[in-house]
Amino acid sequence: MASLDRILDIEALRRLESRAEEAGVDLMARAACAAADWITSRYPRPARLLIAAGVGNNGGDALMAALLLHERGYRPDILVPATPASPATQRALTALRAAGVEPVHGLGAAQYDLIVDGLFGIGLSRPPDAPWSELIAALNASAAPILALDVPSGLDAWTGNAGGACIEARYTLTFLCHKPGLFGASGADLAGEIELAALDCPPDWLEAGRGEVNRPDASPLRRRRDSHKGSNGSIGIVGGACGMLGAALLAGRAALACGAGKVWIAALDPALAVDTRAPELMLLPRAHLPAADILAVGPGLGTSPQASALLGEALADSRPLVLDADALNLVAADHALADALSRRSGPSILTPHPAEAARLLACPSSAVQADRIAAATTLAERFACIVVLKGAGSLIAAPDGRYRINPTGGPALAAAGQGDVLCGIAAALLAQGMDAWSAACLSVFVHGLAGDDFQREQGGAIGLTASETAQRARHQLNRLVGQTLFDKLVGLTARTPQSP
């Protein structure tokens, strides 16, 4: 994983800042330059700019950027609601005044092309109180787009929650490393378009950390020309109780679309002899564990005694396993099943949504959403498995504490059956030889790309069905695999000496 994708916690970021200070590197000056460059490249003179600065270092970033913009020929208005507390911010304000730039008093009737939010940074640990909350509301009410520096003011940089007033940014320019709160929970709506300015810090200054932005590698899926269906693995999907057969079919169709060589459906409801939409699916006449390489249990499974017995058999099996939907609810309700899951010898992937995660953790859904990283990593450690906590900024967590936050996907995926499709994609990637961590990361990424593809094509997020998502995921998966092959070929060409 590239250093630019690392996520550092607040303590690691403070250590990085201290190291920069010891090395004589002025990170505030670099952040200000990055912000000024961002604005200059998108808003040429004579754009009207309002720079809103708080009392701390985030305000210093904003005021130093305002000084640079002034030197470049802009005439930015600066809004400084309170006396700066940070020495660097005080110096920036003094320099602006010396250059003839005085703070304005409130928004007034001025019409701005861009507002820059430098009120609070990553250290804010409580909701902004008055008058800051009132100022945030006024900035949001302006017709101008807002560029947030580092994080939108009022947003928790790690949980993505906003307990009170929060800037609604169209753009966020974040510094040094990505912040998970920009991608998940409320941050997914409040951060807008996210761009990282690493501030030219040497990669070895960034500690490894536990978190990363999810940018998975699809190259393991490249196929040899000398392949056959057995080369791409087989999957047994267990689910489809009466009235819920469609869930198992969606998972099976997605598994086929994303490359599995063979797929069996072991449905609790035996009503369907063939899937006319996907006759390649093999529907078993009775529900039992198929003789497949990979098992996926849960889509439409229900919570009957038969469902519980089938899940128990799957947990006692050593084959790679994907658990979704009612399989997770059964584990949450039965200590014996939970113990069997945590003791499995084979790899497991769990794909809960927040309510299912809450049942597994015996806590309210609100507690899961309050700290999604903690919820996902706790589940992964407790059950010794890979966990995909679905939602805005889906999280992939491993038992050793690693996690990734997914940057793809959005509201187009908020529809019935999408979890079944994700389950089928993850099983398909396992069947093609990927390990559980890699399969979970790539399946979430591709599933999200399918939703993004629909939203871009349709101009909105309404109406994407799970059936269509499977086909779009196939397209995105092939595109990623093709891109990795192209990159490899370009690299080989670049290293090949030219003939004399």
C-alpha positions in Angstrom: 0.0 0.0 0.0 1.4 3.4 -1.0 2.3 5.8 1.9 -0.2 8.3 0.5 -3.0 5.8 1.4 -2.0 5.4 5.0 -4.3 6.6 7.8 -2.6 7.8 11.0 -4.3 8.3 14.3 -4.0 11.6 16.1 -1.0 10.6 18.2 0.9 9.5 15.1 0.1 12.7 13.4 1.3 14.7 16.3 4.6 12.7 16.3 5.0 13.5 12.6 4.4 17.2 13.3 7.1 17.1 16.0 9.5 15.4 13.7 9.0 18.0 11.1 9.5 20.8 13.6 12.8 19.2 14.7 13.9 18.9 11.1 13.1 22.6 10.5 10.2 21.8 8.2 7.4 24.4 8.4 4.3 22.3 7.8 1.9 25.2 8.2 3.7 27.1 5.4 3.5 23.9 3.2 -0.2 23.5 4.0 -0.9 27.1 3.1 1.0 26.8 -0.1 -1.0 23.7 -1.0 -4.3 25.5 -0.3 -3.2 28.5 -2.3 -2.1 26.4 -5.2 -5.5 24.5 -5.1 -7.4 27.7 -5.2 -5.2 29.3 -7.9 -5.6 26.4 -10.2 -9.5 26.5 -10.0 -10.4 30.1 -9.2 -8.4 32.5 -11.4 -8.3 36.3 -10.6 -10.5 38.2 -10.0 -12.4 35.6 -8.0 -13.9 36.8 -4.7 -12.6 34.7 -1.8 -13.6 34.6 1.9 -11.1 33.0 4.2 -12.6 32.0 7.6 -9.9 31.4 10.2 -10.2 30.0 13.7 -7.9 30.5 16.6 -5.6 27.4 16.2 -3.2 26.1 13.6 -6.1 25.3 11.2 -6.7 29.1 11.2 -3.0 29.6 10.6 -3.1 27.4 7.5 -6.0 29.5 6.2 -4.4 32.9 7.0 -1.1 32.0 5.5 -2.9 30.8 2.4 -4.7 34.2 2.3 -1.3 36.0 2.4 0.0 33.9 -0.5 -3.2 34.6 -2.5 -2.8 38.3 -1.7 0.7 38.2 -3.0 -0.5 36.5 -6.2 -2.9 39.4 -6.9 -6.1 38.2 -5.2 -7.9 40.4 -2.8 -9.2 37.9 -0.3 -11.5 38.9 2.6 -10.5 37.4 5.9 -12.9 36.6 8.7 -11.3 36.1 12.1 -14.0 35.8 14.7 -11.7 35.5 17.7 -8.2 36.5 18.7 -5.8 33.8 17.5 -4.3 31.6 20.2 -1.7 29.9 18.2 1.6 31.9 17.8 1.9 30.9 14.2 -1.7 32.0 13.6 -1.0 35.3 15.3 2.1 35.9 13.1 0.0 35.1 10.0 -2.6 37.7 11.0 0.1 40.3 11.7 1.7 39.7 8.3 -1.7 40.1 6.6 -2.3 43.4 8.3 1.1 44.6 7.4 0.2 43.8 3.8 -2.9 45.9 4.1 -5.5 43.1 4.6 -7.8 43.8 7.5 -10.4 41.3 8.8 -14.0 41.8 7.8 -16.8 41.8 10.3 -19.3 39.0 9.4 -20.4 37.8 6.0 -22.5 40.9 5.1 -24.0 41.1 1.7 -20.9 40.2 -0.2 -21.1 37.5 -2.9 -18.2 35.1 -2.9 -17.0 32.6 -5.5 -15.4 30.4 -2.8 -15.3 30.3 1.0 -12.3 28.6 2.7 -13.0 26.9 6.0 -10.1 27.1 8.4 -12.1 27.3 11.6 -11.2 24.0 13.3 -8.8 21.2 12.5 -8.5 17.6 13.5 -8.2 18.2 17.2 -11.9 19.3 17.8 -13.3 16.8 20.3 -16.7 18.4 21.0 -19.5 20.1 19.0 -18.8 23.8 18.3 -20.6 26.1 20.6 -22.0 29.6 20.0 -20.9 31.8 18.3 -19.0 29.3 16.2 -22.0 27.2 15.5 -23.9 30.3 14.3 -21.0 31.2 12.0 -20.9 27.7 10.6 -24.7 27.9 9.9 -24.2 31.3 8.2 -21.3 29.9 6.0 -23.4 26.9 5.0 -26.3 29.2 4.1 -24.1 31.1 1.7 -24.5 30.3 -2.0 -20.7 30.0 -2.4 -19.0 26.5 -2.4 -16.8 25.8 0.6 -13.3 24.4 0.6 -12.5 22.8 4.0 -8.9 22.7 5.1 -8.0 19.3 6.5 -11.5 18.4 7.7 -14.8 20.3 7.6 -15.1 22.2 10.8 -17.3 20.4 13.3 -16.6 16.9 11.9 -14.8 14.2 13.9 -11.9 13.3 11.7 -11.8 9.7 12.8 -15.4 8.7 13.3 -17.0 10.9 10.6 -19.7 12.0 13.1 -20.8 15.6 13.6 -22.4 16.1 17.0 -23.5 19.6 16.2 -23.0 22.3 13.7 -20.6 21.3 10.8 -19.4 22.8 7.6 -21.0 21.4 4.5 -18.0 21.4 2.2 -18.0 20.9 -1.5 -14.3 20.2 -1.4 -11.9 19.1 1.3 -8.1 19.4 1.0 -6.7 17.2 3.7 -3.1 17.4 4.9 -0.4 14.8 5.5 -2.6 11.7 5.4 -6.2 10.7 4.8 -8.7 10.9 7.7 -11.3 8.1 7.9 -14.0 10.4 9.0 -14.0 12.1 5.6 -15.2 8.9 3.9 -17.7 7.4 6.4 -20.8 8.2 8.4 -21.8 11.9 8.1 -18.4 12.8 6.6 -19.4 11.0 3.4 -21.9 13.8 2.8 -20.1 16.7 4.5 -16.6 16.4 3.1 -17.5 16.6 -0.6 -14.6 15.9 -3.1 -11.5 14.9 -1.1 -8.0 15.6 -2.1 -4.8 14.8 -0.2 -1.9 17.2 0.1 1.0 15.1 1.6 3.1 18.3 2.1 6.2 16.6 0.6 7.0 14.7 3.8 9.4 11.8 3.3 7.5 8.5 3.3 9.5 7.2 6.2 8.0 10.0 8.4 4.6 8.4 8.1 4.3 5.5 10.6 2.8 2.3 9.3 -0.4 2.7 11.3 -3.4 0.4 11.3 -5.5 2.1 8.7 -5.4 2.6 4.9 -7.7 3.8 2.2 -8.8 0.8 0.3 -7.1 0.6 -3.1 -6.9 -3.2 -3.8 -4.9 -5.1 -6.3 -6.8 -7.0 -9.0 -3.8 -8.5 -10.7 -4.1 -11.9 -9.0 -7.3 -12.4 -11.2 -5.4 -12.3 -14.5 -6.1 -15.6 -16.3 -3.9 -17.8 -18.3 -5.1 -18.7 -21.7 -4.8 -22.3 -20.7 -7.7 -22.2 -18.3 -10.9 -24.1 -17.7 -13.9 -23.8 -15.4 -12.2 -25.8 -12.7 -9.4 -23.2 -12.7 -11.8 -20.6 -11.4 -13.2 -22.5 -8.4 -16.7 -23.5 -7.3 -19.1 -22.0 -4.8 -21.9 -23.4 -2.8 -24.5 -20.8 -1.7 -26.7 -21.9 1.2 -29.9 -19.8 1.8 -33.1 -19.1 0.0 -35.8 -20.0 2.5 -39.4 -19.7 1.5 -40.2 -16.2 0.3 -36.5 -15.3 0.1 -35.2 -17.5 -2.7 -34.3 -14.3 -4.7 -31.5 -13.5 -2.2 -29.7 -16.7 -2.9 -30.2 -16.3 -6.7 -28.8 -12.8 -6.6 -25.7 -14.0 -4.7 -25.3 -16.9 -7.2 -25.7 -14.7 -10.3 -23.2 -12.2 -8.9 -20.7 -15.0 -8.2 -21.0 -16.2 -11.8 -20.8 -12.7 -13.2 -17.6 -12.0 -11.2 -15.8 -15.1 -12.4 -16.6 -18.2 -10.4 -16.3 -21.4 -12.5 -19.3 -23.2 -11.0 -22.0 -22.2 -8.6 -24.5 -24.4 -6.7 -27.5 -23.0 -4.9 -28.5 -25.1 -1.9 -31.9 -23.5 -1.2 -34.2 -24.2 1.7 -37.1 -23.6 -0.6 -37.0 -26.3 -3.3 -39.7 -24.6 -5.4 -37.4 -23.6 -8.2 -35.9 -26.2 -10.5 -34.0 -23.8 -12.7 -33.1 -20.2 -12.8 -34.2 -19.1 -16.2 -32.3 -15.8 -15.9 -29.1 -17.7 -15.1 -29.5 -21.4 -16.1 -25.8 -21.8 -15.4 -26.6 -21.9 -11.7 -27.0 -25.4 -10.4 -30.0 -25.6 -8.0 -29.8 -28.6 -5.6 -33.0 -30.5 -4.9 -32.5 -30.3 -1.2 -30.6 -28.0 1.2 -27.2 -29.4 2.1 -23.6 -28.2 2.0 -22.5 -28.6 -1.7 -19.1 -30.1 -2.6 -17.7 -26.8 -3.6 -14.4 -25.0 -2.9 -16.1 -22.0 -1.2 -19.2 -21.8 0.9 -21.4 -18.7 1.2 -24.1 -18.9 3.8 -26.8 -16.5 4.7 -28.6 -14.9 1.7 -32.3 -15.5 2.4 -31.4 -18.2 4.9 -34.0 -17.4 7.5 -33.6 -18.4 11.2 -35.3 -21.7 11.3 -33.9 -24.8 13.0 -32.9 -26.1 9.6 -31.0 -22.9 8.8 -29.2 -23.1 12.2 -28.2 -26.7 11.6 -26.8 -25.9 8.1 -24.9 -23.0 9.5 -23.4 -25.2 12.2 -22.2 -27.6 9.6 -20.6 -24.8 7.6 -18.8 -23.5 10.7 -17.5 -26.9 11.4 -16.1 -27.2 7.9 -12.6 -25.9 7.1 -13.5 -24.5 3.6 -13.3 -20.7 3.1 -16.6 -19.2 4.2 -18.6 -16.0 3.6 -21.3 -15.3 6.1 -24.0 -12.7 5.5 -27.6 -11.7 6.5 -29.4 -14.3 8.6 -26.2 -16.4 9.1 -25.0 -13.4 11.1 -28.2 -13.1 13.0 -28.1 -16.8 14.0 -24.5 -16.4 15.2 -25.6 -13.4 17.3 -28.4 -15.3 18.9 -26.5 -18.6 19.6 -23.4 -18.7 21.8 -22.5 -22.2 20.4 -22.5 -20.9 16.8 -20.5 -17.8 17.9 -17.9 -20.1 19.6 -17.7 -22.3 16.5 -17.1 -19.3 14.3 -14.3 -17.9 16.5 -12.6 -21.4 16.5 -12.8 -22.1 12.7 -9.7 -23.4 11.1 -10.6 -22.0 7.7 -10.8 -18.4 6.6 -14.1 -16.5 7.2 -15.5 -13.2 5.8 -18.4 -11.6 7.6 -20.4 -8.8 5.9 -22.7 -7.2 8.4 -24.6 -4.0 8.0 -24.7 -1.8 11.2 -27.8 -3.5 12.7 -26.3 -6.9 12.2 -23.0 -5.8 13.7 -24.8 -4.4 16.7 -26.5 -7.8 17.3 -23.1 -9.5 17.1 -21.6 -7.0 19.5 -24.8 -7.0 21.8 -25.0 -3.2 21.6 -27.2 -0.6 20.0 -26.7 0.3 16.3 -26.0 3.8 17.4 -22.9 2.6 19.3 -21.7 0.9 16.1 -22.2 4.1 14.1 -20.6 6.2 16.8 -17.2 4.5 16.2 -17.4 2.2 13.1 -13.6 1.5 13.1 -13.8 0.2 16.7 -16.9 -1.9 15.9 -15.3 -3.5 12.8 -11.9 -4.2 14.4 -13.6 -5.6 17.6 -15.7 -8.0 15.5 -12.7 -9.1 13.5 -10.7 -9.9 16.6 -13.6 -11.5 18.5 -14.4 -13.9 15.7 -10.9 -14.3 14.2 -12.2 -13.3 10.7 -12.2 -10.6 8.1 -15.1 -8.2 8.7 -16.8 -6.0 6.1 -18.9 -3.4 8.0 -21.1 -2.1 5.3 -22.3 1.5 5.0 -21.0 4.9 3.9 -17.3 4.3 3.8 -17.5 0.6 4.2 -14.8 -0.8 6.5 -12.7 -3.9 6.0 -11.0 -5.1 9.2 -8.7 -8.0 10.1 -8.1 -9.8 13.4 -4.7 -8.1 13.8 -6.3 -4.7 14.0 -5.6 -3.6 10.4 -8.5 -1.9 8.6 -9.2 -0.2 5.3 -11.9 2.3 4.5 -13.5 2.1 1.1 -13.6 5.2 -1.0 -16.1 3.9 -3.7 -19.8 3.5 -3.6 -22.7 5.7 -2.5 -26.4 6.0 -2.2 -27.1 4.2 -5.4 -26.3 1.0 -3.5 -29.0 1.7 -0.9 -31.4 -0.9 -2.2 -32.6 -4.4 -1.4 -30.4 -7.2 -2.5 -27.1 -5.3 -2.7 -25.7 -7.2 0.2 -26.5 -10.5 -1.5 -24.6 -9.3 -4.5 -21.6 -8.3 -2.4 -21.6 -11.7 -0.8 -21.6 -13.4 -4.2 -18.7 -11.2 -5.4 -16.6 -11.9 -2.3 -17.2 -15.7 -2.7 -16.2 -15.5 -6.4 -12.9 -13.8 -5.6 -12.2 -16.4 -3.0 -13.0 -19.2 -5.5 -10.5 -17.6 -7.9 -7.7 -18.0 -5.4 -7.6 -14.7 -3.5 -7.0 -14.8 0.2 -9.8 -13.6 2.5 -8.4 -10.2 3.1 -7.7 -9.4 -0.5 -11.0 -10.8 -1.6 -12.9 -8.7 0.9 -11.1 -5.5 -0.1 -11.5 -6.0 -3.8 -15.2 -7.1 -3.6 -16.1 -4.0 -1.6 -14.2 -1.8 -4.0 -15.7 -3.2 -7.1 -19.2 -3.3 -5.7 -18.8 0.4 -4.9 -17.5 1.2 -8.4 -20.6 -0.4 -9.8 -22.7 2.0 -7.9 -20.5 4.9 -8.9 -20.7 3.8 -12.6 -24.5 3.9 -12.4 -24.7 7.2 -10.7 -22.3 8.8 -13.3 -24.2 7.3 -16.2 -27.7 8.2 -14.9 -26.8 11.5 -13.4 -28.3 10.4 -10.1 -28.5 7.6 -7.5 -32.1 6.5 -7.9 -33.1 3.1 -9.3 -30.1 0.8 -9.3 -31.2 -2.8 -8.8 -29.1 -5.5 -7.3 -29.4 -7.5 -10.5 -27.9 -4.7 -12.5 -25.2 -4.1 -9.9 -23.8 -7.6 -10.6 -23.4 -6.9 -14.3 -21.8 -3.5 -13.6 -19.4 -5.1 -11.1 -18.3 -7.6 -13.7 -17.5 -4.7 -16.1 -15.5 -2.9 -13.4 -13.6 -6.0 -12.3 -12.5 -6.7 -15.9 -11.5 -3.1 -16.3 -9.3 -3.3 -13.2 -7.7 -6.5 -14.2 -7.1 -5.1 -17.7 -5.6 -2.0 -16.3 -3.1 -4.0 -14.2 -2.2 -6.0 -17.2 -1.7 -2.8 -19.3 0.5 -1.3 -16.5 2.6 -4.4 -16.5 3.0 -4.4 -20.3 3.9 -0.7 -20.3 6.5 -1.4 -17.6 8.0 -4.2 -19.6 8.1 -2.0 -22.8 9.8 0.8 -20.8 12.5 -1.5 -19.6 13.1 -3.2 -23.0 16.2 -1.9 -24.8 15.5 -0.6 -28.3 16.9 -2.5 -31.2 20.0 -0.9 -32.9 
